[in-house]
Amino acid sequence: MPELHDLKDDDLLGLAPEAVAALAQQLLQRLRRQDSEIRFKDARIEQITFELARLKAWKFGAKTEAMNAEQRRLFEETLVEDEASLQAQLEQASGKASTPPAVDSDGDHKRKPRRQPLPDHLRRVEHRHEPEDTTCPSPGCGKPMTRVGEDVSERLDIIPAEFFVHRHIYGKWACRCCQCLVQEAAVPQIIDGGIPAAGLVAHTLISRFVDHVPYYRQESINARSNVHTPRSTLARWSGQGGAALEPLLVAQKRFVLSSRVLHADETPVAMLDPGAGKTRRAYVWAYARGAFDSAPGVVYDFCIGRGAQYPIAFLGAAGDDPHQTPSWRGTLVRDEYKAYEQVIGAEPGRTAAGCLAHARRKFDELLRDNGRSAVATQALQHIAQIYR
């Protein structure tokens, strides 16, 4: 019997009943296979359509539903990881060395980031690689070869955090005649009687407040080195370390307030409220030196509220104790938040200044709502000249 795809209409007339039955069986098998393929493709199309719709919602949807920059960066980094992993597996399977992906002249494909030179301040550990035999391998020669140069490649490496113990040994010296004992005074420590040295306290503070690593994670990280540091202990170290840094905070505040121009702003943060069993809103107030000061500086003040009393307490006010730090005087750059009016009025030597970035935002909103606004267009042009 001819193949199913070779049959023509006239061929069906002369087929025996057995051939017709076999042909029908082939047709049924083909229909089942095609039906399965169609269902698979329909499911795949539905999946891609859903993912495309979700991506459009993230990109073009309302701000409350759109993916924020941090979430988008997380997905982009994951895609880069997956691409690099698949590329490495492909190269291992084909036995090829890792090479940067090509990019066409139109730039349709993303170019692999150009590798920057490794920083000069990093310590270099040299590994010399020379041939065991430096005689000429050519047949009939065997003469000593001369070193004519070298190729250098660099690989970045890291030594993971390593715990070690400072042993302070204080020698005892005695005079047998006078029965007196002399010994060097103990080295001052941030935590008297505690086990952490200053470096470990600083590492705990940086991990918690700069790298945002919670104490329970620090506890598990330290446990990998068989060092037991309960999170309650780490919290106490941070508190005692913060107290030791108080003079630095005082000096930083004095330096920032020495500027005659200050920029002030506040931002909300979530604060644990153990009594209520939930979080409450607190605020971090930031005070920065002027942009034209010889040296930059900023200091932060954590407060449980947003009232005017908090910046007034930080900057001082007329009538404060003269023996204390005098209240700050100068030009305060702030937004339109009403509390700053009280801050300005608390000291006669203060002048209010508006924030040009906030003003520009209003003109930009006006231009987007009314694309023909001559006032907004002219204002944005003038501000652009100032921002040059």
C-alpha positions, 0 to 999 in steps of 0.5 A: 500500500502506498504511503498516506501522503502519496495517495491520490483520490483515484487511488482510494477506489481500488483499495481492498477492505484491509487496505482501507482499514489500515489507511483509516488506522493511519489517519486516526493516529495522525489525527491524535498526534496532530490534536496533541500538538495543537493542544500543546501549541495552544497552551504555549501560546496562552502562556506566552500571551499571559507573560506578555500581558503581565510584562506590559502591565509591569511596564505600562500599568499604573504606578501602584501595580507597575514593577518598581526599579528594584524588582525589575533589576532583580529579574534582569540580574536573574536573566543574566545569571541564567544566560551565563549558566546556559552559555557555560554549559554550551561551551563545556558540551562543545569543548570551546573556550569562553568568548564574548558574544558577537554584536552586529553593526546595528547593535541589535544584540546586547554587547557583553560589558567591557571588562574594566582594569582591576584596581591598582590598589589591590594586592597582587599575588604573582604566580610564575609559570616557566617551562621546565626545560628551556633548551630548544626543542627543535630536532638537532638544536638543543641550544639554551633559549633566551627569555624574550618577554612574558604574557600577563593575565590577571584574575580577581580573587577574594579571601572570605571573612576570617575570624581570628583572635587577638591575644594580649599578653601583659608581662608582669615585672617584679622587684624582689627587693622592693616587693613591687609589681609593674605591668602595662595597663590594659588596652582600651576596648569598645566593650570592656570585658567582652570578646569582640575587638573593635574590628568585629564591632565595626563589621557587625555595624556595617553588615547591619546598617550599610549592607542591611544584613539582619542579625539572624543572618549574621548569626548563621553566617558566623556559625559557618566558621563555628563562631557562636554569636546569638542575635541578641549578642550582636544587637548589644554589640551594635548598641555599645558600638553606637554609643562609642561613635557618639563623639563622631556624631557630635563632630559631624553635626557640628561640621554640618551646622557650620555651613551657612546654607543647609538643605533639609528633608524628611523621609518616612521609615517603618519602625517596630512597635512591640507594644502594638505588635506591628510597625508604625511610621517614623521619620529620618530627617536629613541635613546637608551642607550647601552644594557650593561649600568647600567640603560636603557633609550630611547628618541624619536625625531619627525621629518618631514624628514629623512635627516641627519640634524635631528639626527645631530641637536639632537646629536649636531656637532663640532663647535656648541655653547659651551655654549649649551649642548656639542655634543654627542661623543661615539659609534653609533650603526646603520643600513646601512642607508647612512645618518648616515655617515654624523652623524658620520662625524659631530663630530670627537669623534664618532665611527660607529658600525654595527647592528648585527641583520641586518647582521644576516638577510643578512646571513639568506636570503643567507641560505634560497636562497642557503641552502648549503652556508657554509659561511652563515651557519658558520656566523649564528652559530657564531652569535648564540654563541654571542646571548647566 
